């Protein structure tokens, strides 16, 4: 049997301190499938949609035959490395709705985790694709700003500032052709 590289540790809940010391402590849960979610959401296999749909209905429930959370919101929450309600509320989602989204995302993560744990070959293919994409993706830390090889003359820049974009484009094109030729 091959060893799984999926995060097999049990998702942990880490309570934060409440300044007043009262009430339920906010919890955050580690997402065991965060490293392959981008592959799953790009390919969108049918089993993934089934798990998301079932989890949305099971964990968040429905009102008047309408699911209480959107599947797209739950899939978006799956990209988080740690499930926290605070992240969604900081983006403008109501607290109660954010709690339902995070609850459904935890449910989906557990379902996908269980599904892939029983299919190590499928898990390996998703992890290999995720590793390849990570190795080819530009690093967000080292963004290199493009610097032109030759400074553009001021009269060409003045055309752009004046709003004459057609003349600016033609002059810039002619300048680049002349300097490269």
Secondary structure by P-SEA (a helix, b strand, c coil): ccccccccccbbbbbccccccccccbbbbbbcccccaaaaaaaccaaaaaaaaaaaaaccccccccccccaaaaaaacccccccaaaaaaacccaaaaaaaaaaaaaaaaaaaaaaaacaaaaaaaaaaaaaaaaaccccccbbbbbbcccccaaaaaaaaacaaaaaaaaaaaaaaaaac
